[in-house]
Amino acid sequence: MKLLRFGDMGSEKPGLMDAAGCIRDLSGVMPDIAGESLSADSLAQLENLDTNALPRVDATTRLGPCVGRVGKLVCIGLNYSDHAAETGMAVPDEPTLFMKATSSICGPDDPIVLPPGAEKTDWEAELAFVIGREARRVDSEDWRDFVAGYCVCNDVSERAMQLEGTGQWVKGKSADSFGPLGPWLVTVDEIPDPNALDIWCEVDTRRYQDGNTRTMIFGIPHLLSYVSRFMSLQPGDVVSTGTPPGVGLGQKPPVYLKAGQTVRLGVAGLGVQTHRVVAADAL
């Protein structure tokens, strides 16, 4: 299934994409695509729905982030060796963890807003997985029991705030609009192998990133086990697995986002995001 959330920012309703590519309203069935609604039992009940009987939603309706009420947005840094090389950083011996503020989360076609003082705002196309049941010290071979599905994440990063000054990653990763999720949460049954998905990003039609999740240093089974050693993960938490090479920081010379540009990115089977870049004072 392709689950989604639609409507105005802050008041999104749950929905799904039917076999014909139409959005159907799930608000009469579940309160949101969030929390316990992501359990295996809850998702199994949706399989038996007659989607044609669900209200149809206008195709022009805004899509919100595909998961609501996210408790934690955990990210993995430097998880592709060629991306580490292009940034001049060492390949880690174990996963590098950092957090993005959940207030950074936005919809798949919402604008990327350059915060005041932004100088080096960058793109990072990523595969994310969403937790479906509480995970605590999970064995890597049991990882599928804890994942509800997958989605596209753009780990938008302001490099000056991330790497310069005090060098705290969370500062450069957490501005409003810096965590687009979606367009859909694709359930695990539709993605047989999440570790073999094409992933790409374009800025103004120029393709900068063109990779595949098979080249991740640490795959999803290891990541879920590793993260759950240090913190419990609850239903609806999101883990974004890192980006392949081709970010703006790695260009020679570096290239960063400017107001007026368009960013498109996607992961095979998980949909496409399209963002207009705008300055904060233009809103």
C-alpha positions as CSV (number, residue, x, y, z in Angstrom):
1,M,0.0,0.0,0.0
2,K,0.9,3.6,-0.5
3,L,-0.3,5.6,2.5
4,L,-0.3,9.3,2.6
5,R,-1.6,12.4,4.3
6,F,-3.4,15.2,2.6
7,G,-4.8,18.7,3.3
8,D,-3.6,22.0,4.8
9,M,-0.5,22.1,6.9
10,G,-1.2,21.0,10.4
11,S,-4.6,19.5,9.7
12,E,-3.8,16.7,7.3
13,K,-6.1,13.7,6.9
14,P,-5.0,10.1,6.3
15,G,-5.4,8.6,2.9
16,L,-4.1,6.0,0.5
17,M,-3.2,5.8,-3.2
18,D,-5.5,3.3,-5.0
19,A,-4.5,1.0,-7.8
20,A,-5.6,3.6,-10.4
21,G,-3.4,6.3,-8.8
22,C,-6.3,8.2,-7.2
23,I,-6.1,9.5,-3.6
24,R,-8.7,8.0,-1.3
25,D,-9.8,9.4,2.1
26,L,-9.1,7.1,5.1
27,S,-10.3,9.5,7.8
28,G,-13.5,7.4,8.3
29,V,-11.3,4.4,8.9
30,M,-8.4,5.6,11.0
31,P,-7.5,8.9,12.7
32,D,-4.1,9.4,11.1
33,I,-1.1,7.7,9.5
34,A,0.7,7.8,12.8
35,G,1.6,5.9,16.0
36,E,-0.3,2.7,16.6
37,S,-2.0,3.0,13.2
38,L,1.3,1.8,11.8
39,S,1.2,-1.6,13.6
40,A,1.1,-4.7,11.5
41,D,-2.4,-5.5,12.7
42,S,-3.7,-2.1,11.8
43,L,-2.1,-2.1,8.3
44,A,-3.5,-5.7,7.7
45,Q,-7.0,-4.4,8.3
46,L,-6.5,-1.8,5.5
47,E,-5.7,-4.7,3.0
48,N,-9.4,-5.7,3.2
49,L,-10.8,-2.3,2.4
50,D,-12.9,-1.7,-0.7
51,T,-10.9,1.3,-1.9
52,N,-13.5,2.2,-4.5
53,A,-16.0,2.8,-1.7
54,L,-13.7,5.4,0.0
55,P,-14.2,9.1,-0.8
56,R,-12.0,10.3,-3.6
57,V,-9.8,13.3,-3.0
58,D,-9.0,16.0,-5.6
59,A,-5.7,15.3,-7.3
60,T,-4.6,18.9,-6.8
61,T,-4.9,18.6,-3.0
62,R,-1.7,19.3,-1.1
63,L,0.2,16.2,0.3
64,G,1.6,16.6,3.8
65,P,4.4,14.5,5.3
66,C,3.4,10.9,4.9
67,V,3.8,10.2,8.7
68,G,2.1,12.3,11.4
69,R,3.1,13.0,15.0
70,V,6.7,11.8,14.4
71,G,8.4,11.4,17.8
72,K,12.0,11.1,16.5
73,L,13.6,11.8,13.2
74,V,16.9,9.9,13.5
75,C,19.5,10.3,10.6
76,I,22.5,8.4,9.6
77,G,25.5,10.4,8.5
78,L,28.2,9.4,6.0
79,N,26.5,6.1,5.2
80,Y,27.9,5.9,1.6
81,S,31.7,5.7,1.3
82,D,31.8,7.8,-1.8
83,H,29.7,10.5,-0.1
84,A,32.1,10.5,2.8
85,A,35.0,11.0,0.4
86,E,33.4,13.9,-1.4
87,T,32.9,15.7,1.9
88,G,36.5,15.1,3.0
89,M,35.4,13.0,6.0
90,A,36.6,9.6,7.0
91,V,34.4,6.5,6.4
92,P,33.0,5.7,9.9
93,D,33.6,2.3,11.5
94,E,30.1,2.3,12.9
95,P,27.0,4.4,12.0
96,T,27.1,8.1,12.7
97,L,23.8,9.2,14.3
98,F,22.3,12.6,14.5
99,M,18.8,14.0,15.0
100,K,16.7,16.5,13.1
101,A,14.1,18.5,14.9
102,T,10.7,17.2,14.1
103,S,9.6,20.7,13.4
104,S,11.7,20.5,10.3
105,I,9.3,17.9,8.8
106,C,7.1,19.1,5.9
107,G,5.3,17.8,2.8
108,P,6.9,16.3,-0.3
109,D,6.1,19.4,-2.5
110,D,6.3,22.1,0.1
111,P,8.9,24.9,-0.4
112,I,12.4,24.6,1.0
113,V,12.7,27.8,3.0
114,L,16.2,29.3,3.3
115,P,16.5,30.4,6.9
116,P,17.9,33.9,7.7
117,G,21.7,33.9,7.4
118,A,21.7,30.8,5.2
119,E,24.8,30.7,3.0
120,K,25.4,27.0,2.0
121,T,22.1,25.2,1.9
122,D,22.4,21.7,0.4
123,W,20.3,18.7,-0.7
124,E,20.5,15.1,0.4
125,A,18.2,12.5,-1.2
126,E,17.7,9.6,1.2
127,L,15.7,6.5,1.8
128,A,13.9,6.5,5.2
129,F,12.2,3.7,7.1
130,V,9.3,4.1,9.5
131,I,8.9,2.2,12.7
132,G,5.7,0.1,13.1
133,R,6.2,-1.3,16.6
134,E,8.3,-0.4,19.6
135,A,11.9,-1.4,19.0
136,R,14.4,-1.8,21.8
137,R,17.7,-3.7,21.3
138,V,16.5,-5.5,18.2
139,D,18.5,-8.3,16.7
140,S,19.4,-7.5,13.1
141,E,17.8,-10.7,11.7
142,D,14.4,-9.6,13.2
143,W,14.4,-6.1,11.6
144,R,11.4,-6.7,9.3
145,D,9.1,-7.2,12.4
146,F,9.6,-3.6,13.3
147,V,9.4,-1.7,10.0
148,A,6.0,-0.4,8.8
149,G,7.3,0.9,5.5
150,Y,9.6,3.3,3.6
151,C,9.6,6.8,2.2
152,V,11.7,9.5,0.6
153,C,13.4,12.0,2.8
154,N,15.4,15.1,1.8
155,D,17.9,15.8,4.5
156,V,18.2,19.5,3.7
157,S,21.4,20.8,5.3
158,E,22.8,24.3,5.9
159,R,26.5,23.5,5.7
160,A,27.7,26.7,7.3
161,M,25.5,26.1,10.4
162,Q,26.4,22.4,10.4
163,L,30.1,22.4,10.0
164,E,31.4,25.9,10.8
165,G,31.5,27.7,14.1
166,T,30.7,25.2,16.9
167,G,30.1,22.5,14.2
168,Q,26.9,21.1,15.6
169,W,25.1,19.1,13.0
170,V,21.6,19.6,14.5
171,K,21.8,23.3,13.9
172,G,22.4,22.9,10.2
173,K,19.8,20.2,9.8
174,S,16.7,21.4,11.7
175,A,15.3,24.6,10.2
176,D,11.7,24.6,9.3
177,S,11.1,22.8,5.9
178,F,14.5,20.9,6.2
179,G,12.8,17.5,6.6
180,P,10.4,16.7,3.7
181,L,8.9,13.2,4.0
182,G,6.8,11.4,1.3
183,P,4.9,11.6,-1.0
184,W,3.9,8.2,0.4
185,L,4.7,5.7,3.1
186,V,5.1,2.5,1.1
187,T,4.4,-0.6,3.2
188,V,7.1,-3.3,3.4
189,D,5.3,-5.8,1.3
190,E,5.7,-3.6,-1.8
191,I,9.5,-3.2,-1.4
192,P,11.1,-6.7,-1.4
193,D,14.6,-5.3,-1.1
194,P,15.1,-1.8,0.3
195,N,18.8,-2.2,0.0
196,A,18.7,-2.2,-3.8
197,L,16.8,1.0,-4.8
198,D,17.9,3.7,-7.2
199,I,18.0,7.1,-5.6
200,W,18.5,10.5,-7.3
201,C,18.3,14.3,-7.0
202,E,18.1,17.1,-9.5
203,V,18.4,20.9,-9.1
204,D,16.9,22.9,-12.0
205,T,16.9,19.7,-14.1
206,R,20.6,19.0,-13.6
207,R,21.1,15.6,-12.0
208,Y,23.6,15.7,-9.2
209,Q,22.8,12.5,-7.3
210,D,22.4,9.2,-9.1
211,G,23.0,6.3,-6.8
212,N,21.6,3.1,-5.3
213,T,20.9,2.0,-1.8
214,R,23.0,-1.2,-2.4
215,T,26.1,0.9,-1.8
216,M,25.2,1.9,1.7
217,I,27.9,1.0,4.2
218,F,25.4,-0.1,6.8
219,G,22.1,-1.6,5.6
220,I,18.7,-1.3,7.2
221,P,19.0,-4.5,9.3
222,H,22.2,-3.2,10.9
223,L,20.9,0.3,11.3
224,L,17.7,-0.7,13.1
225,S,19.6,-3.0,15.4
226,Y,22.3,-0.3,16.0
227,V,20.0,2.6,16.7
228,S,17.8,0.6,19.0
229,R,20.8,-0.1,21.2
230,F,21.0,3.5,22.2
231,M,17.3,4.6,22.2
232,S,14.0,2.9,22.0
233,L,12.1,3.5,18.8
234,Q,8.3,4.0,18.9
235,P,5.7,3.5,16.1
236,G,5.9,6.5,13.7
237,D,9.6,7.3,14.4
238,V,11.6,7.8,11.2
239,V,15.1,6.7,10.5
240,S,16.7,8.3,7.4
241,T,19.6,6.2,6.1
242,G,22.1,8.6,4.5
243,T,22.7,10.0,1.1
244,P,24.8,8.9,-1.9
245,P,27.4,11.2,-3.5
246,G,26.5,14.3,-5.5
247,V,25.6,16.8,-2.8
248,G,26.4,20.4,-3.3
249,L,29.2,20.4,-0.8
250,G,31.0,17.8,-2.9
251,Q,31.0,19.7,-6.1
252,K,34.2,21.4,-7.3
253,P,33.6,24.2,-6.6
254,P,30.7,23.6,-4.1
255,V,27.2,24.5,-5.3
256,Y,24.4,25.6,-3.0
257,L,20.7,26.2,-3.3
258,K,19.4,29.7,-4.2
259,A,16.0,31.2,-4.0
260,G,14.0,30.5,-7.2
261,Q,15.6,27.1,-7.9
262,T,13.6,23.8,-8.1
263,V,14.8,20.6,-6.4
264,R,13.4,17.2,-7.5
265,L,14.4,13.9,-5.9
266,G,13.1,10.4,-5.6
267,V,13.7,6.8,-4.6
268,A,12.6,3.9,-6.9
269,G,9.1,2.8,-5.9
270,L,8.7,5.5,-3.3
271,G,7.7,8.5,-5.4
272,V,9.2,11.9,-6.2
273,Q,9.4,15.2,-4.2
274,T,9.5,18.6,-5.9
275,H,10.4,21.7,-4.0
276,R,10.7,25.3,-4.9
277,V,13.5,27.1,-2.9
278,V,12.4,30.3,-1.3
279,A,13.9,32.9,1.0
280,A,12.3,33.2,4.5
281,D,11.5,36.9,3.9
282,A,9.5,36.0,0.8
283,L,6.8,34.1,2.7
